[in-house]
Amino acid sequence: MQTQSEFTIIGGGVAGLTAAIALKKIGRDFHLFEQVKELKGIGAGFGLAANAMQALEHIGLKDEIECLGYYIDSFAILDEKGKILVNPNTHVLSEKYDQKNFAIHRADLHLYLLSKIDQTQLTLGKKALKVDQKEEFVDVLFEDGTSHRTKFLIVADGVKSPIRQQLIPDSKPRYSGYSCWRATIDNTDLKLKKGTETWGNKGRFGLTPLINDRIYWYACINGPQKNPVFKNYNIRDLQKQFSTYHRPIQEVLSFTTDDQLIWSDIIDIKPLKHFSFHNILLIGDAAHACTPNMGQGACQAIEDVAVLMNELINQKNVISAFKSFEKRRIQRTKYITDTSKLIGEIAQWENRAFIAIRNKLMKIMPAKMNQRALNKLFEQDFMK
Ligand SMILES: Cc1cc2nc3c(=O)[nH]c(=O)nc-3n(C[C@H](O)[C@H](O)[C@H](O)COP(=O)(O)OP(=O)(O)OC[C@H]3O[C@@H](n4cnc5c(N)ncnc54)[C@H](O)[C@@H]3O)c2cc1C
């Protein structure tokens, strides 16, 4: 069988679609396979922090994506009565690095990325099951019994990636201990302008404005994995759960209908030792899925693509580019996975005594210390 494309990308999420655009920009031949039959853009919102905007600038997509985002100039953490625990100054960092933080609707981003790809280079409804890797090529085997031969394979099929689990059997997703509900709703009457996240003993509740008068909210509650009780949770259950929390949480919930709810358990993967396997490369959540507590999963996927594009331009061949990519990405993504996990564990505490101590410490912590985590994220130039 002849090689059917130089590069093949598995997965049409943020990582896969951005990688496709980057390959197109540097004039490389590729084909992308996605399991769903229609990429219509689902989900709620997410943050595109300044580091993701910097990566998008390298890829040449920043200006257009900025227009789809809502500028976030602060993101306070509150206690359940609504008192500020921490209010990191993202403004200072944005000015220093000349990049702003945005919130974007996942569907807006997906549809924009999709519009940049030639539809002839995309096949939908193809679920990759496994690979047959050889020195000179890789055969990707699909659920429908067909296969595709490629010189180089970019695996971007998310946290549950079957190809990653074939290459590293010990890389099954791990459950965080909490589940998450989210929704995007109309903001015309609510008129919320600021992003906030509330930490209390019944769970966490986050709110972020989006463009076109919308907001997205999310709620994280502790419980067993695949909890049948959670599966049937509706708005009334969430209203009860957060009944003691400050305004406007009840109002936000009352503006949401049951059919707008998206529910999933929060999972990540233990940091891997390798992303590059000769002619196969893992990127995005397939390589380093993290819990959403730093709002960095998609941001890291975009950083991956900026670094990969840079390596493909500068290295003498693709195998060296994949190896060098791994070297540049392993430590940074490990830091984010580990730190996000830790933040999630502390944020989800239920014991009132521990919470009282935590909140006191958060309030008295000098602003400089609060800034440290943000600095670590932004100060390190991931393009070096
Ligand atoms: C509640 C929540 C909040 C979040 N908030 C933020 C945030 O604020 N900021 C942020 O940066 N990140 C956030 N994230 C993380 C972010 O959503 C992910 O990191 C990001 O979507 C990863 O992109 P990806 O393309 O690697 O994977 P995915 O988005 O999972 O895309 C994978 C794609 O591959 C396809 N696919 C899967 N398996 C196969 C297969 N076998 N064959 C073919 N195709 C396949 C899927 O259908 C999908 O289209 C959040 C995540 C959650 C759950």
Ligand as a Chemical Component Dictionary entry (heavy atoms), coordinates in Angstrom:
data_LIG
# 
_chem_comp.id                   LIG 
_chem_comp.type                 NON-POLYMER 
_chem_comp.pdbx_formal_charge   0 
_chem_comp.three_letter_code    LIG 
# 
loop_
_chem_comp_atom.comp_id 
_chem_comp_atom.atom_id 
_chem_comp_atom.alt_atom_id 
_chem_comp_atom.type_symbol 
_chem_comp_atom.charge 
_chem_comp_atom.model_Cartn_x 
_chem_comp_atom.model_Cartn_y 
_chem_comp_atom.model_Cartn_z 
_chem_comp_atom.pdbx_ordinal 
LIG C1  C1  C 0 -15.296 21.398 32.626 1  
LIG C2  C2  C 0 -14.091 21.727 31.806 2  
LIG C3  C3  C 0 -13.631 23.034 31.765 3  
LIG C4  C4  C 0 -12.493 23.377 31.029 4  
LIG N1  N1  N 0 -12.050 24.662 31.036 5  
LIG C5  C5  C 0 -10.939 24.989 30.351 6  
LIG C6  C6  C 0 -10.446 26.335 30.312 7  
LIG O1  O1  O 0 -11.011 27.240 30.917 8  
LIG N2  N2  N 0 -9.336  26.585 29.575 9  
LIG C7  C7  C 0 -8.693  25.623 28.898 10 
LIG O2  O2  O 0 -7.680  25.925 28.256 11 
LIG N3  N3  N 0 -9.111  24.341 28.907 12 
LIG C8  C8  C 0 -10.217 24.003 29.612 13 
LIG N4  N4  N 0 -10.655 22.719 29.625 14 
LIG C9  C9  C 0 -9.874  21.685 28.945 15 
LIG C10 C10 C 0 -10.126 21.636 27.463 16 
LIG O3  O3  O 0 -11.491 21.464 27.203 17 
LIG C11 C11 C 0 -9.330  20.484 26.861 18 
LIG O4  O4  O 0 -8.031  20.497 27.354 19 
LIG C12 C12 C 0 -9.272  20.607 25.354 20 
LIG O5  O5  O 0 -10.559 20.516 24.833 21 
LIG C13 C13 C 0 -8.394  19.512 24.774 22 
LIG O6  O6  O 0 -8.458  19.550 23.387 23 
LIG P1  P1  P 0 -8.054  18.279 22.535 24 
LIG O7  O7  O 0 -8.276  18.675 21.129 25 
LIG O8  O8  O 0 -6.736  17.779 22.955 26 
LIG O9  O9  O 0 -9.087  17.151 22.964 27 
LIG P2  P2  P 0 -10.657 17.105 22.764 28 
LIG O10 O10 O 0 -11.258 18.443 22.873 29 
LIG O11 O11 O 0 -11.150 16.037 23.666 30 
LIG O12 O12 O 0 -10.841 16.644 21.249 31 
LIG C14 C14 C 0 -10.576 15.339 20.839 32 
LIG C15 C15 C 0 -11.285 15.095 19.533 33 
LIG O13 O13 O 0 -10.938 13.797 19.059 34 
LIG C16 C16 C 0 -12.111 13.079 18.701 35 
LIG N5  N5  N 0 -11.821 11.663 18.958 36 
LIG C17 C17 C 0 -11.773 11.041 20.160 37 
LIG N6  N6  N 0 -11.447 9.751  20.011 38 
LIG C18 C18 C 0 -11.302 9.544  18.677 39 
LIG C19 C19 C 0 -10.964 8.418  17.904 40 
LIG N7  N7  N 0 -10.715 7.232  18.481 41 
LIG N8  N8  N 0 -10.878 8.547  16.551 42 
LIG C20 C20 C 0 -11.139 9.751  15.966 43 
LIG N9  N9  N 0 -11.470 10.862 16.658 44 
LIG C21 C21 C 0 -11.536 10.756 18.006 45 
LIG C22 C22 C 0 -13.203 13.650 19.593 46 
LIG O14 O14 O 0 -14.486 13.445 19.042 47 
LIG C23 C23 C 0 -12.803 15.123 19.646 48 
LIG O15 O15 O 0 -13.344 15.850 18.578 49 
LIG C24 C24 C 0 -11.807 22.364 30.322 50 
LIG C25 C25 C 0 -12.268 21.044 30.348 51 
LIG C26 C26 C 0 -13.404 20.731 31.079 52 
LIG C27 C27 C 0 -13.881 19.281 31.116 53 
# 
loop_
_chem_comp_bond.comp_id 
_chem_comp_bond.atom_id_1 
_chem_comp_bond.atom_id_2 
_chem_comp_bond.value_order 
_chem_comp_bond.pdbx_ordinal 
LIG C1  C2  SING 1  
LIG C2  C3  SING 2  
LIG C2  C26 DOUB 3  
LIG C3  C4  DOUB 4  
LIG C4  N1  SING 5  
LIG C4  C24 SING 6  
LIG N1  C5  DOUB 7  
LIG C5  C6  SING 8  
LIG C5  C8  SING 9  
LIG C6  O1  DOUB 10 
LIG C6  N2  SING 11 
LIG N2  C7  SING 12 
LIG C7  O2  DOUB 13 
LIG C7  N3  SING 14 
LIG N3  C8  DOUB 15 
LIG C8  N4  SING 16 
LIG N4  C9  SING 17 
LIG N4  C24 SING 18 
LIG C9  C10 SING 19 
LIG C10 O3  SING 20 
LIG C10 C11 SING 21 
LIG C11 O4  SING 22 
LIG C11 C12 SING 23 
LIG C12 O5  SING 24 
LIG C12 C13 SING 25 
LIG C13 O6  SING 26 
LIG O6  P1  SING 27 
LIG P1  O7  DOUB 28 
LIG P1  O8  SING 29 
LIG P1  O9  SING 30 
LIG O9  P2  SING 31 
LIG P2  O10 DOUB 32 
LIG P2  O11 SING 33 
LIG P2  O12 SING 34 
LIG O12 C14 SING 35 
LIG C14 C15 SING 36 
LIG C15 O13 SING 37 
LIG C15 C23 SING 38 
LIG O13 C16 SING 39 
LIG C16 N5  SING 40 
LIG C16 C22 SING 41 
LIG N5  C17 SING 42 
LIG N5  C21 SING 43 
LIG C17 N6  DOUB 44 
LIG N6  C18 SING 45 
LIG C18 C19 SING 46 
LIG C18 C21 DOUB 47 
LIG C19 N7  SING 48 
LIG C19 N8  DOUB 49 
LIG N8  C20 SING 50 
LIG C20 N9  DOUB 51 
LIG N9  C21 SING 52 
LIG C22 O14 SING 53 
LIG C22 C23 SING 54 
LIG C23 O15 SING 55 
LIG C24 C25 DOUB 56 
LIG C25 C26 SING 57 
LIG C26 C27 SING 58 
# 
